[in-house]
Amino acid sequence: MQAYRKPLDATAFGVMLLCTALWGFQQVAIKLAAHDVSFVMQAGIRSIVAAILLLAWARARGIPLFARDGTLVPGVVVGLLFGAEFIFIYAGLGHTTASRMIVFIYLAPVVTALGLHLFVRGEHLVRGQWLGVLLAFGGVALAFAGGFAAGHDTTWLGDLFGVIGALLWAATTVVVRATKLTHTSATKALFYQLAISALMLPAASVLMGEKGVVALTPLALASLAYQGVIVAFASYLAWFWLLTRYLAGRLAVFSFLTPLFGVLAGVLVLGEPLTPAFAGAALFVGAGIVLVNLRRR
């Protein structure tokens, strides 16, 4: 990994814009395949496909994944957290809209900043970051309140699952940063998460009584390929590639685009409603992400 990190250039801008658009559309892709493959089973297939591809890629590049380096215990912990995160996110999509879910999930970067403040030396929040935390939590509160005011009280369970997923995502990041995983390759850290969730998620789907794979229609296959190959494998590798070459804090600022792309995709593709209150909530969460990460440069 390179010691020097460059300021952002046209390549970084282009790749980050593409990645955030891909991440934002994922919830819509999940919804589109839900009639053919149940929610949590989709997450399991996603992890299986991505884990196999990552294993092949690591072997081709000569990246060791099974060497003893003291990361097994924290690796298993992050894998379990990662699997639990996607149980809540995918199951939650059965109870709320894709656009609402993406906003609640992206509370995670802000909660991560709080966790790093508490558990990682040198990651203390400053005044501007605290303002970002307040904005993001205010946006989540506004989204919940807006849902009830608009008569969408049936979405509260899915919304809550989205918040829990965000907390688990943040916990995963904090464990990586606070343990020996921070000194291992990003490929190995990602492999722990994908491999363990590949075992965990299909079992969870069965225990939850889901129907599993009902039909492998062209739409279902396209959605699963999108989730497993494009998002969980290719876009994550692109993200880690960026982290080895550019300033991480400036890259992270771009994550505010993901919930905005997600809301736009939900409205345009699935015809989901967009109220002024929810649009404001999404902007608050996005502004919170920007403030938290701008101060981390």
C-alpha positions in Angstrom: 0.0 0.0 0.0 1.3 3.4 -0.9 2.4 5.7 1.9 1.6 8.9 0.0 -2.0 9.8 -0.7 -2.9 12.2 -3.5 -5.5 14.9 -3.5 -8.6 14.0 -5.6 -8.2 14.2 -9.3 -10.6 13.5 -12.2 -10.2 9.7 -11.9 -11.1 9.8 -8.2 -14.1 12.0 -8.9 -15.3 9.7 -11.7 -14.9 6.4 -9.8 -16.5 7.8 -6.6 -19.4 9.2 -8.5 -19.9 5.8 -10.2 -19.6 3.9 -6.9 -22.1 6.0 -5.0 -24.6 5.7 -7.8 -24.1 1.9 -7.8 -24.5 1.7 -4.0 -27.6 4.0 -4.1 -29.3 1.8 -6.7 -28.8 -1.5 -4.7 -31.9 -1.2 -2.6 -34.0 -0.8 -5.7 -32.4 -3.9 -7.3 -33.2 -5.9 -4.1 -36.9 -4.8 -4.3 -37.1 -5.7 -8.0 -36.1 -9.3 -7.4 -38.1 -9.8 -4.2 -40.9 -11.7 -5.9 -38.5 -14.3 -7.2 -35.9 -14.5 -4.5 -36.7 -13.7 -0.8 -34.9 -10.8 0.8 -32.4 -12.4 3.1 -31.7 -15.2 0.6 -30.7 -12.5 -1.9 -28.2 -11.2 0.7 -26.8 -14.8 1.1 -26.4 -15.3 -2.6 -24.8 -11.9 -2.9 -22.1 -12.8 -0.3 -21.5 -16.2 -1.8 -20.9 -14.8 -5.3 -18.7 -12.0 -4.0 -16.7 -14.2 -1.7 -15.9 -16.7 -4.5 -14.9 -13.8 -6.9 -12.7 -12.2 -4.2 -11.0 -15.5 -3.4 -10.2 -16.0 -7.1 -9.0 -12.4 -7.4 -6.7 -12.7 -4.3 -5.1 -15.9 -5.5 -4.5 -14.3 -8.9 -2.9 -11.3 -7.3 -0.9 -13.4 -4.7 -2.7 -11.8 -1.7 -2.6 -14.1 1.3 -5.9 -14.7 2.9 -5.2 -17.6 5.3 -1.8 -16.7 6.8 -1.8 -16.6 10.6 -1.5 -12.9 11.6 -3.6 -12.7 14.7 -6.7 -11.4 13.0 -8.9 -14.5 13.2 -10.9 -13.5 16.3 -11.6 -9.9 15.2 -12.2 -11.2 11.7 -14.9 -13.6 12.9 -16.5 -10.7 14.9 -16.6 -8.4 11.9 -18.0 -11.2 9.8 -20.8 -11.8 12.3 -21.5 -8.1 12.5 -21.5 -7.8 8.7 -23.9 -10.7 8.4 -26.3 -9.4 11.1 -26.2 -6.0 9.4 -27.5 -7.4 6.1 -30.1 -9.5 7.8 -31.7 -6.3 9.2 -31.2 -4.3 5.9 -32.6 -7.0 3.6 -35.4 -8.1 6.0 -36.3 -4.4 6.6 -36.8 -3.8 2.9 -39.9 -6.1 3.2 -41.4 -3.4 5.5 -40.3 -0.1 4.1 -39.4 1.6 0.8 -36.0 1.4 -0.8 -35.6 5.2 -0.6 -36.4 5.3 3.1 -34.0 2.4 3.8 -31.0 4.0 2.1 -31.4 7.2 4.2 -31.5 5.2 7.5 -28.6 3.0 6.5 -26.4 6.0 5.8 -26.6 7.1 9.4 -23.7 4.7 9.6 -20.8 7.1 8.7 -21.9 9.4 11.5 -22.3 6.7 14.1 -18.9 5.4 13.0 -17.4 8.8 13.7 -18.9 8.6 17.2 -17.5 5.1 17.7 -14.0 6.1 16.6 -14.2 9.1 18.9 -14.8 6.7 21.8 -12.6 3.8 21.0 -9.7 4.9 18.7 -7.0 7.2 19.8 -6.5 10.3 17.6 -10.1 10.2 16.2 -11.7 12.7 18.5 -14.6 14.8 17.1 -14.3 18.5 16.8 -17.0 21.2 16.8 -17.9 21.0 13.1 -18.2 17.2 13.3 -20.5 17.4 16.3 -22.7 19.7 14.2 -22.7 17.0 11.5 -23.7 14.3 14.1 -26.7 16.5 15.2 -27.8 17.2 11.6 -27.7 13.5 10.7 -29.6 12.4 13.8 -32.1 15.2 13.2 -32.6 14.0 9.7 -33.4 10.5 10.9 -35.8 11.8 13.5 -37.5 13.9 10.7 -37.7 10.9 8.5 -39.5 8.8 11.2 -41.8 11.7 12.0 -42.5 12.4 8.4 -43.5 8.7 7.8 -46.0 8.7 10.6 -47.4 12.1 9.6 -47.9 10.9 6.0 -49.8 7.8 7.1 -46.8 5.5 6.5 -46.9 4.1 10.0 -46.6 0.6 8.6 -43.0 1.4 7.6 -41.8 1.9 11.1 -40.4 -1.7 11.5 -38.4 -1.5 8.3 -37.2 2.0 9.2 -36.1 0.7 12.6 -34.3 -2.3 10.9 -32.5 0.3 8.7 -31.2 2.1 11.8 -30.1 -1.1 13.4 -28.3 -2.0 10.2 -26.5 1.3 10.3 -25.4 0.7 13.9 -24.1 -2.7 13.0 -22.2 -1.3 9.9 -20.7 1.3 12.2 -19.7 -1.3 14.7 -18.0 -3.3 12.0 -15.9 -0.3 11.0 -14.9 0.5 14.5 -13.8 -3.2 15.2 -11.7 -3.1 12.0 -10.1 0.2 13.1 -9.6 -0.8 16.8 -8.1 -4.2 16.3 -5.3 -5.9 14.3 -7.5 -5.9 11.2 -6.4 -2.3 10.7 -2.9 -3.6 9.8 -4.0 -6.4 7.5 -4.9 -6.0 3.8 -8.3 -4.6 2.9 -8.9 -7.7 0.8 -8.5 -10.0 3.8 -10.7 -7.8 6.0 -13.4 -7.9 3.3 -13.0 -11.6 2.8 -13.7 -12.3 6.5 -17.0 -10.4 6.1 -18.1 -12.0 2.8 -17.1 -15.6 3.8 -18.8 -15.6 7.2 -21.9 -13.9 5.9 -22.0 -16.4 3.0 -22.5 -19.1 5.6 -24.7 -17.1 7.9 -27.2 -15.4 5.7 -28.7 -18.5 3.8 -29.1 -20.2 7.2 -30.9 -17.1 8.6 -33.2 -17.1 5.6 -34.2 -20.7 6.2 -34.7 -20.1 10.0 -36.8 -17.0 9.2 -39.1 -19.2 7.1 -38.5 -17.3 3.9 -39.4 -18.9 0.6 -35.9 -18.7 -0.7 -35.4 -19.0 -4.5 -38.8 -19.1 -6.0 -37.8 -18.5 -9.7 -34.6 -17.6 -11.4 -36.2 -15.1 -13.9 -34.0 -12.8 -16.0 -34.8 -10.0 -13.7 -33.8 -12.0 -10.6 -30.6 -13.1 -12.2 -29.7 -9.6 -13.3 -30.4 -8.3 -9.8 -28.3 -11.0 -8.1 -25.5 -10.4 -10.5 -25.7 -6.6 -9.8 -25.6 -7.1 -6.1 -22.9 -9.8 -6.0 -20.6 -9.0 -8.9 -20.9 -5.3 -9.4 -21.6 -4.0 -5.9 -20.2 -6.5 -3.4 -17.1 -7.4 -5.5 -16.2 -4.8 -8.1 -17.3 -1.6 -6.4 -15.8 -2.6 -3.0 -12.5 -3.4 -4.7 -12.7 0.0 -6.5 -13.3 1.7 -3.2 -10.3 0.0 -1.6 -8.2 0.9 -4.6 -9.1 4.5 -4.1 -8.1 4.3 -0.4 -4.6 3.2 -1.3 -4.0 6.2 -3.6 -6.1 9.2 -2.4 -6.8 11.0 0.8 -9.4 8.9 2.7 -11.2 11.8 4.3 -11.9 13.6 1.1 -13.1 10.3 -0.5 -15.5 9.7 2.4 -17.2 13.1 1.8 -18.6 11.6 -1.4 -20.6 9.1 0.6 -23.4 11.7 1.1 -24.3 11.1 -2.6 -25.3 7.5 -2.0 -28.6 8.2 -0.1 -29.4 11.0 -2.6 -28.9 8.6 -5.5 -30.9 6.0 -3.6 -33.9 8.3 -3.0 -33.8 9.3 -6.7 -33.7 5.7 -7.8 -36.6 4.7 -5.6 -38.8 7.5 -6.8 -38.0 7.2 -10.5 -37.8 3.3 -10.8 -40.2 2.1 -8.2 -42.5 5.1 -8.1 -42.0 5.6 -4.3 -43.5 8.8 -2.8 -41.2 11.7 -1.9 -42.6 14.1 0.6 -41.0 17.5 1.4 -40.3 16.2 5.0 -38.5 13.1 3.7 -36.5 15.1 1.1 -35.4 17.4 3.9 -34.5 14.4 6.1 -32.3 13.0 3.3 -30.5 16.4 2.9 -29.9 16.6 6.6 -28.3 13.1 6.7 -26.2 14.0 3.7 -25.1 17.3 5.2 -24.2 15.5 8.4 -22.0 13.0 6.5 -20.2 15.9 4.7 -19.5 17.8 8.0 -18.3 14.7 9.8 -15.8 13.8 7.1 -14.7 17.2 6.1 -13.2 17.7 9.5 -11.4 14.4 9.3 -9.1 15.4 6.5 
